[in-house]
Amino acid sequence: MLHRSADFDKVRLMREDWIQPILDEARSLGLERTARAYPEVGGKITVDGNTVLNFSSNDYLDLAHHRHVMDRAREALDLYGVGSTSSRLVAGTLPIHEELEARLAQEKGYPAALVFGSGYMANAGTIPVLAGRDDLVFADKLVHASMIDACKLSGAKLVRFAHNDVQSLKQRLEQHADAPGRKLVITESVFSMDGDIAPLAEIAALAEKHSAMLMVDEAHASGTFGPHGAGLIREYGLEKSVTVSMGTMSKAFAGYGGFVACSENLRSLMVNSARAFIYTTAPPPAVIGAALGIMDVLEASPRLGSILQANADYFRSLLHAAGLDTLQSQSQIIPVVIGDNNKAVAISQKLRGEGIIAAAIRPPTVPAGSARLRLSVTLAHHVDDLEHAAKAIVSAMKK
Ligand SMILES: Cc1ncc(COP(=O)(O)O)c(C=O)c1O
């Protein structure tokens, strides 16, 4: 029987007395984070009987409730049960894992693909395979935390270059031209917090010139750019220059999971040595079924991404016309930079009171002094929703 005496609580509190000051400090800096529950997911949801426009959902193509996607998830659930019940290399690989990998490889234009439990795990698993203690990783200053954590895990020396700055990357590569070991350049195609797009062709040319591998995180470009949503590597025809194309099933795919597309050999090496692939249970059947359903939808409706981008362009133009700073955003992700942490939270809360969810994103997710509203346009937002939201955001910002 669990015995909770006053003494037990006193001892526990003594051992945890370092926690409260950390929480207090975060609160005093306007940096405290809490996970608030919403009753629904998607770009337009009902909260307490009211319609709320949600600009903080990554369900970019409004497919989380798509009938066909849910049917395919249900079919997989009915056929295989709730879990894969084993890791991929033991007995957890099902025919649908293989089917999804074959389709992802084909869509992305690569010989092979490998599915991971999440996008975070895809990065955490792949980078330490590509680079180790004797190697160098050149990372854009704004790459996602999962890529940075993966670099730390790899033990490679990390060299940062200025965001989307080809000259800065060139300098770094030249500075380390004689370094022994492998070289790896990492970037995102659509950046998760700024919504801008990397100059991929120039980065690929530089990587090639310096015999460096190139890995591109397409978490926010998968489904939203390129033919059938195959992403920007495919759109620009860079499959042969980009060593690894990484993506997630958690954004436009509206589900969960991550993947990489690459050569057959690299896939085999990852199967043998990517710890985030080997030492974890295979993704559950319903999640894989849903991803297959999304791929069916993207194949049948290849224009979803371009409609989304046209709507995002319109929304951005409304915010620009009112003088708001949306950085270099060129995608469905539109930042509205505020700067001060507490002000960003206050504006987000004011908008929430008006039926608009626009989460305040603060450091360390974004650089200090650049707290912002991160707005995601989705296909659930119609033109009148975008016009209404732009008006409310502009008015909240001006106050
Ligand atoms: C650029 C980028 N890479 C990777 C991830 C991790 O993906 P996931 O949420 O599937 O773990 C995210 C999202 O959180 C992301 O924005």
The ligand as a Gaussian input file, in Angstrom:
#p B3LYP/6-31G(d) Opt

LIG

0 1
 C       10.991000      21.881000     -38.407000
 C       10.513000      20.784000     -37.519000
 N       11.191000      19.628000     -37.484000
 C       10.793000      18.616000     -36.711000
 C        9.688000      18.710000     -35.901000
 C        9.289000      17.559000     -35.040000
 O        8.235000      16.884000     -35.631000
 P        7.190000      16.047000     -34.745000
 O        6.232000      17.022000     -34.173000
 O        6.576000      15.128000     -35.751000
 O        7.973000      15.329000     -33.711000
 C        8.931000      19.896000     -35.930000
 C        7.685000      20.080000     -35.141000
 O        7.545000      20.036000     -34.022000
 C        9.364000      20.964000     -36.743000
 O        8.697000      22.122000     -36.749000

